[in-house]
């Protein structure tokens, strides 16, 4: 139904805010919980095997949401699962950082693909200097590739400026 995706946005659009909020919480939790447990209890060891293992734990729920075996390897756009992994990796700091990037981009333009891509690029700029672990960079690359692939049809629309932005641009000399 809706846009055909099993994610929280579709649940919100079709069922209202209660089913949408529940779907969002579950979509975030399915990656937040295992990634948090892995980073907490497996540690952030410096060995390459540990770094790759943490990368795989972080990306697995994102891949699972994007290409669910329960949905004949079709799925959602992997946004909430991505966010859950980032929240766990960065100890919750990803919440306000995402709100800032998503809010600013959404306030200026309407193309969701560009909004989430800018947010992910912002994550790298903000988080990599704070936590210089190989698995964060590896996860970021994998996550960005998945988001670009899942939103590939939307990029051709380009930036879609909000009405207030267009009006402001027309009013400038």
N, C-alpha and C positions, 0 to 999 in steps of 0.2 A: 504494500500500500504506500501511498505518498510517493516519495522519490525512490522507493525500493530498497533503501538502506536500513539495516537493522539497528541503527544507532539512536542515541538520545535525542538528537534534533528531530528525527522523524517521529519518535514517540511523543515528543512535546507538541509538534504540529498536529498530529492526529488525535492524541488523547488528552491534551491539555497539560498544565504545569505539574500536576501530581505524578502521572505516569512518566512524564519527561524528566522530572527531578529524580525519580527512583531509577530510571534507566541511566541517567548521567552518573549518579552515585555508584551504581553497579559497574558501569563501563570504566570509570576511573579506578574503582577498587580492584577490578580484576588485574590491573597492572600494578597499582600502588602496593598492594599487599605482598605479592611475591618479590617485587624489586626491593621493597623495604627490608623484607626478611633476608634476602640475599646480601644486600649491602651491610646490614646490621650484623648478621651472624657468620657470613663468609668473609667479611672484612673487605678491605680494599687493598689487598696484597699487591705488591709491586711486580710479581711475575707475569709474564705474557699470557700464560694459561689462565690465570685468575682474571686478568683484564678481559680476555676474550669471553670467558665464562660469564662474567658480569654483563658484558655487552649482549650476549645471547639471552640471558634472563630478562634484561630490560626490553629487548626488541621482540621477544616471543609473543607477549600478549598483544602487541601492536600488529604483528603479522597475523596472529589468530583472529583478531577483530576484522582486519582488512580482507582476509581470505579464509573464512571459517569453514572447516570441514563439515560442519553441521548444516551449512547452507550451500553445499556443492561448490565450495571454494569461491563463493561470492561473499561480499560483506560490506561493511560500512567504510567510512573514510578514515578511520583509525585515529580520530582526533582526541576523544576522551581517554582512550587507552594510552596514547602518546603522553597526554597530560599527566596521567597517573604515574607513568614511569618517571617523568621529569620531577614530579612532586616528591617521589620517594628518593630519587638520586640527590636532589638538592635540599632535602630536609624541609620541605614546605615552602621554600623561598620562591619556587616556580609559580605559586598561586598569585602573589601580588605582581610579580614580573609579567606573567601572562596577562593579567587584567590590564596592566598599563599598555603593553604592546597591542593587545587585541582591541582594547577600548579606543586607543588613539587611531589605529588603522580603520576600525569600523566607523568611527566618528567622521572620518574624512572620505571614505570610499566604501563601495558595496560589494566588491568582488572578494568572496570568502577565501578563495584560493590564494590570492595575494595577501590577505590579512593573516592567514595562518602561516604562510611562508615567511613573511616578515617577522612574525612572532618567533618562529624557530631560528631564524638568523639572529634575532635579538638574544635568544637563549645562549647561543654560542658566544656572542660578544660579551654578555654579562657573566655567564657561568664559567667559561673556560679559564679566565684569569683567577677566579675564586677557587676552583678545584681542578688542578692540572693532572687529572688521571686519564690514561689512555682510553679506558672504557667509555668515558664521557664523550670524547671526540669520536670514537667508533660508533657509539649509539647515535650521536647527532647525525653523522653522515647517513647511516642506515635509515634513521627516522625521516630525515629530509627527503631521501630518495623515495620512500614509501608515500609520504605526503604529496610530493610532486606527481608521482604516478597516479595516486587516487584522485587528484584534482586536475589532471592534465586537460580535461575538456574545458575547464573554466578559465584557464590562462589565456585562451584566445580572445576572451572578452576584454582583457586589459584592465586598466584602472577605470572604475566607474565612479566618478566623483559624486558626492552627495549634492543635493540641490543647493544647500547653503554655500558649498565650496564653489559651485558653478556661478552662483549669483555674486559671490565675492570677487571671483576672477573677472566677471564682466564689468563690475563696478570700478575695478582698478584702471588707472590711466594707461 
